[in-house]
Amino acid sequence: MDYWREVAQSLGGANYDRGWTLNAAGRVTIVDLEADHARTSVDAVVRDHGHGGDDVMVVSAVIEPARGSMSAYCSCEHAPHCAHIAAVLLAVSDAGTESGARAPKGLASPPRDSTPPWQRSLDGLLPASDAVAVELCLFITLQTPRATRWSRAPQQPRLAARPGMRGARGAWIKGQARWGHLDGLQADPAALALLIELDVLDPAANSWGYAYRDDEWMQLDRLPSRTLWSLLTDLEAAGVTLVSPGKAQHPVRLDGEPLTPQISVTENRKRLAVRGELVPVRDDAGAGADRESEPSEPIVTVGNPPIAVGRVTAAGTAEERIVLHPLDPPLTGPMRDLLAADQPISVDTAGRERFESHYLPRLQAIAPVVSPDASYTVPAPPSTVLEVRVDHGDGRAHLTWRWDRLGGSIRPDRVREGGILDAVRGAAGAHASIVLPDAAVVPPDQTLRGAAAVLFVAEVLPGLRSLETVRVVEDVEAPSFRAASRAPDVSVAAQPGTNDWFDLSVQVRIEGEDVDFAALFRALSENEPILVLPSGTYFSLDTPELQRLREIIAEASALSDRPVTSVQVSRYQADLWEELVELGVAARQEIEWWMRVRGLSDHDQLTPIDAPPTLRAELRDYQRTGYSWLHFLRTHQLGGVLADDMGLGKTLQTIAMIEKARLDALETGDAQHPPFLIVAPTSVVGNWAAECARFAPELRVVAISAMGNKRGAALADEVAGAHVVVTSYALFRLEFDAYAALDWQGLILDEAQQIKNPSSQGYKCARMLDAPFTLVITGTPLENNLLELWALVSLACPGLLGGRRNFTEYYRTPIERERDNERLRTLQRRIRPFLLRRTKELVASELPPKQEQQLVLDLHPTHRRLYDRRLARERQKVLGLVDDVEANRFQIFRSLTLLRQLSLSPDLVDEGEAPSAKLDALLELLREAAAEGHRALVLSQFTRFLGRARDAATDAGIASLYLDGSTTNRAAVIDQFRTGDAPAFFVSLKAGGVGLNLVEADYVILLDPWWNPAVEAQAIDRAHRIGQTRPVIVYRLVSKGISIDLSSGDRR
């Protein structure tokens, strides 16, 4: 193993493993690597996969092997002990191989290894095929610690252990096995894992304090584990031999028969002898005639507290033998000292009375006291009871507990008192937590109120009275409470509230007695387990009906900015209506309402309606479902979010709904019904007008393209008689008062992600416009965080998800930060009826195939020199900013954007001129496409480079059209491409990313991939969408060696 890998391993096993994975996956880019014979420095970038994509970590490290020192920095929160530093060290170790990293300056590059990469990776993971697994042993011996400067008193003998291995001559030797360094041995993995588990138990091996252990011996009496005996038996079962290190190397025997401690009292010549003993568990108190035959060697303990003992013969000699016995129960401190005593404690006649009154009960609390030879009659231990005094008051019960240890002031009998507490828990049953926390030695004094007091009096107190070991003292007679014999009858009716809310009227009856709703509401909102009626009857609130009401109250409280004093349900909460109906508590009119809206929770159950006969298009099955859903929302004046993937016909489904509304108005004679207002990005206003004319030519459409002072007419006059009015977000915002003064049949917000910022003026205007039906259209309802989803849903269904702050507390924080899957499922249920999303995978059979290719291009040498020079400057700048990424986010992003432009062409950032490999590749692709009758969309986010690309195509004789944000006659340019034969259409990513239908193109060429794959997907779907009949080929042009030029699967 080379030095770099040793340093990487020193960062910890988990970090080394994760670093190895990152390096093997090619996620390390070495920016600079310099080395000489004394010092090596490296700067690198590591792309680590995070929750929302790749996180870019900046790593710098300096290593001086001769001094054995390393200083390292990483921009992650775990530095300096992190997987990213380990990954960089491993990448440096691999320098000169397939990783592509440069070899250090001043160091000879290693010879090229012809071994396949997969083979080298497995060779680094697995032991050599010719490696021989060694047999392992565990030496156990008796040691007597030497006196130290801090303690000159003789030390007690202790059992110690260390690992060993089979030597070449067959004997057990220490060899290379030592504590703290076991993971490098070639041995059976199971045996090795058990030894390592034993190693980490030792507090001296993991302590920063004064406890110290060298790599030789581990003191077994300080291992803090009650499972230690199982670990020793597992070691033996795994093939690890337990052996004495003496010359004879006798095996250490694990005697599975447990020993139990007891205190022996014998009488001889009126003197009592008290000693500690260990006897087999199956032994009885009368046995012991052969006690004298037991070995006289001192007993040494194993574990802290002791869970085993060892008996050692011929300690320290060649014939040392050790036998270990488990203990049941483990030894207490006093019992351990009693066993270690050299002589029994002798009590004379004068001290016998005091011994029996003051000391014997305390000994009986430590361990059973017996007389093995029946020479002494052991008095029975005194009895103990638990007393509880109950003071009953108005709706409360005050409890005072105390131990009454009969027989005087004696130490607690933990065994007996523990049994009494267990009996109290058993008598309390499900309500044990009311009176006795799990860890309590004695129940705490407390005052119970409300439901807790009722449950104690009615369900706990009778059980306590029945216990012989518990004494109940009451000052007055306990009040009378009775549990209801049947569940309550619950019914729910709805009364119209404000806006889109209903106030739920809840009626509860129990055994013929009405329940006050105010008291029920308070009990549910305060999470009480029961409700007590004035008659003393009480009933559980833990029923399906009442639990659902409790959840409604909790959610309403969380999503409301005002105190909640009644149960309210939004008419948008279709899933909640469904649950009330299924529980059988909803009144008749609520069931009728649910039967009308039930299809919203399962879109496939909606009654499909025929497409308007005047619609000049045939709806596919999924489009018909969407059209029926939109029609249902409009007729019930409910809003919704149509969030189908780009290219699945959201525009057509919406036009069908509008045309159906026009025909319905004609049938009812409502010739003066208000128009629909469609607000869309400027680039697609003309497309909406064209699509309406194409699919529903009888719709009168007015497209607003200028402010009133430029139109020369008031908005009301301009839109008079129209069925549809289409305007841009900019004009809608600037002339909002004029739009708000008119009546609208519905508001349709296309590409609504453009106003997903709740603080933007566009969002505020959309919220303020009064319309009976609002439809939000977007292909990307969620791009960065849940707040964007809230903004879109709040436009269509105000109140469904509460206010912004309350939504963040109730949904966003638990889901995004705490990964609360149950809260996520609740959110999905809430929005499902009003959000319709179908992906391309669901209708893949109706789309032509799409093939994506990535073309990796080498920069021209001049271009490469200019890029590398500027990269060095920007790298130094970014390294100085990463200490505070949030504060310097703009500067860091500016540097990255500058490097992206420079990777396209040096003159974009005034760095000089150089031939462009991407333009050369583009022209070659366009010539090939044009020759074979294909038409291409060429996309870039940088309009200067897009213009250069268009000029290069023109110089090469390739006809083309051009569209970016500054194009004024957008509709005409788009129509010219759709009806013409120009083989290339140059479109900026922002201008062409939304709302356009360009199925005439079957090639898509991305000159510079974008950070956000959703933006690219939108642009590609201008061509790959319903209506496309030919396979679509997508080319991504990527510059080799440019770390910020990213492929679709490798983004920050």
Sequence and secondary structure as in RCSB ss.txt:
>XXXX:A:sequence
MDYWREVAQSLGGANYDRGWTLNAAGRVTIVDLEADHARTSVDAVVRDHGHGGDDVMVVSAVIEPARGSMSAYCS
CEHAPHCAHIAAVLLAVSDAGTESGARAPKGLASPPRDSTPPWQRSLDGLLPASDAVAVELCLFITLQTPRATRW
SRAPQQPRLAARPGMRGARGAWIKGQARWGHLDGLQADPAALALLIELDVLDPAANSWGYAYRDDEWMQLDRLPS
RTLWSLLTDLEAAGVTLVSPGKAQHPVRLDGEPLTPQISVTENRKRLAVRGELVPVRDDAGAGADRESEPSEPIV
TVGNPPIAVGRVTAAGTAEERIVLHPLDPPLTGPMRDLLAADQPISVDTAGRERFESHYLPRLQAIAPVVSPDAS
YTVPAPPSTVLEVRVDHGDGRAHLTWRWDRLGGSIRPDRVREGGILDAVRGAAGAHASIVLPDAAVVPPDQTLRG
AAAVLFVAEVLPGLRSLETVRVVEDVEAPSFRAASRAPDVSVAAQPGTNDWFDLSVQVRIEGEDVDFAALFRALS
ENEPILVLPSGTYFSLDTPELQRLREIIAEASALSDRPVTSVQVSRYQADLWEELVELGVAARQEIEWWMRVRGL
SDHDQLTPIDAPPTLRAELRDYQRTGYSWLHFLRTHQLGGVLADDMGLGKTLQTIAMIEKARLDALETGDAQHPP
FLIVAPTSVVGNWAAECARFAPELRVVAISAMGNKRGAALADEVAGAHVVVTSYALFRLEFDAYAALDWQGLILD
EAQQIKNPSSQGYKCARMLDAPFTLVITGTPLENNLLELWALVSLACPGLLGGRRNFTEYYRTPIERERDNERLR
TLQRRIRPFLLRRTKELVASELPPKQEQQLVLDLHPTHRRLYDRRLARERQKVLGLVDDVEANRFQIFRSLTLLR
QLSLSPDLVDEGEAPSAKLDALLELLREAAAEGHRALVLSQFTRFLGRARDAATDAGIASLYLDGSTTNRAAVID
QFRTGDAPAFFVSLKAGGVGLNLVEADYVILLDPWWNPAVEAQAIDRAHRIGQTRPVIVYRLVSKGISIDLSSGD
RR
>XXXX:A:secstr
  HHHHHHHTT HHHHHHHHHHHHTT EEEEEEEE SS EEEEEEEEEEETTEEEEEEEEEEEETTTTEEEEEES
STTTTSSHHHHHHHHHHHTTTSTT     BTS       S HHHHHHHHHS  TT   B EEEEEEEE     SS
  S    EEEEEEEEE TTSSEE TT  TT  TTS B HHHHHHHHHHHHH GGGS SSS    SS EEGGG   
TTHHHHHHHHHHTT EEE  STT  B EE  S EEEEEEEEEETTEEEEEEEEEETT  TT  TTGGGS  S EE
EETTTT EEEEEESTTSTT EEEEEEBSS   HHHHHHHH SS EEE TTTHHHIIIIIHHHHHHHS EE TTS 
S       EEEEEEEEEETTEEEEEEEEEETTSS    HHHHHHHHHHHHHHHGGGHHHH  TT SS   EEEET
HHHHHIIIIIHHHHHT TTEEEEESS     EE SS  EEEEEEEE STTEEEEEEEEEETTEE  HHHHHHHHH
TT SEEE TTSEEEES SHHHHHHHHHHHHHHHH SS   S EEETT HHHHHHHHHHT B HHHHHHHHHHGGG
TSGGGS      TT  S   HHHHHHHHHHHHHHHTT  EEE   TTS HHHHHHHHHHHHHHHHHHHT TT   
EEEEE GGGHHHHHHHHHHH TTS EEE  S HHHHTS HHHHHTT SEEEEEHHHHHHTHHHHHTS  SEEEET
TGGGG  TTSHHHHHHHHS  S EEEE S S SS HHHHHHHHHHHSTTTT  HHHHIIIIIIIIIIT  HHHHH
HHHHHHGGGEE   GGGGGGGS  EEEEEEEE   HHHHHHHHHHHHHHHHHHHTTGGGTTTTHHHHHHHHHHHH
HHHH GGGGTS     HHHHHHHHHHHHHHHTT  EEEEES HHHHHHHHHHHHHTT  EEEE TT S HHHHHH
HHHHS  SEEEEEHHHHSSS   TT  EEEESS  S HHHHHHHHTTTSSTT  S EEEEEEEETT TTS  TT 
  
